[in-house]
Amino acid sequence: FFHISDVHLGVSPDPGFPWSDLRCREIWQSFEAFIQKVSEKQVDLLLIAGDLFHRQPLMREIKEINSLFALIPKTKIV
């Protein structure tokens, strides 16, 4: 199994600074890379503890998460 915690998708670290938007995208990219690793390793169980989202997710973010989770159909996600 894999365990991940406090992902906080949607966070904008240091709002107003030039790197804030870039860092927000990097957090999503890191999670996408993690899901790819779950797929490669054919993980049976993915345990997500803490906050997956930093705030109430937008509909497009929910769709993105659903698309990512669809890449690991044999993995139980808790």
C-alpha positions in Angstrom: 0.0 0.0 0.0 1.0 3.6 -0.4 0.2 6.4 2.1 0.1 10.1 1.4 -1.0 12.9 3.7 -1.9 16.6 3.6 -1.6 17.1 -0.2 -3.6 20.4 -0.1 -4.4 20.6 -3.8 -5.6 24.1 -4.7 -3.4 25.9 -2.2 -1.7 29.1 -3.4 1.4 29.4 -1.3 2.7 33.0 -0.7 -0.1 34.7 -2.6 1.0 37.8 -4.5 4.6 36.6 -5.0 5.8 35.7 -8.5 6.3 32.0 -7.6 2.8 31.4 -6.1 1.1 30.3 -9.3 4.0 28.1 -10.3 4.1 26.4 -6.9 0.3 25.8 -7.1 0.8 24.0 -10.5 3.8 22.1 -9.1 1.7 20.7 -6.2 -0.8 19.3 -8.8 2.1 17.9 -10.9 3.6 16.2 -7.9 0.3 14.5 -7.1 -0.1 13.5 -10.8 3.4 11.9 -10.6 2.5 10.2 -7.4 -0.6 8.6 -9.0 1.6 7.5 -11.9 3.9 5.8 -9.5 0.8 4.1 -7.8 -0.1 2.8 -11.3 3.4 1.6 -12.1 3.7 -0.3 -8.9 0.2 -1.7 -9.1 -0.5 -0.7 -5.6 -3.5 -2.5 -3.9 -4.4 0.2 -1.5 -3.9 4.0 -1.5 -4.5 5.7 1.9 -4.9 9.4 1.7 -4.8 11.0 5.2 -5.2 14.7 6.0 -6.4 17.2 3.5 -6.5 16.2 -0.2 -7.8 19.7 -1.0 -6.8 23.0 0.7 -10.3 24.4 0.3 -13.6 23.5 -1.2 -12.6 22.1 -4.6 -13.9 23.5 -7.9 -15.8 21.3 -10.2 -12.9 21.2 -12.7 -10.7 20.0 -9.8 -13.1 17.2 -8.9 -13.1 16.1 -12.6 -9.3 16.2 -12.6 -9.1 14.0 -9.5 -11.6 11.6 -11.0 -9.5 11.4 -14.1 -6.4 10.7 -12.1 -8.1 8.1 -9.9 -9.4 6.4 -13.1 -5.8 5.7 -14.0 -5.6 3.3 -11.0 -8.9 1.3 -11.3 -7.5 -1.7 -9.4 -6.3 0.3 -6.4 -8.7 0.8 -3.5 -8.6 4.4 -2.4 -9.4 5.3 1.2 
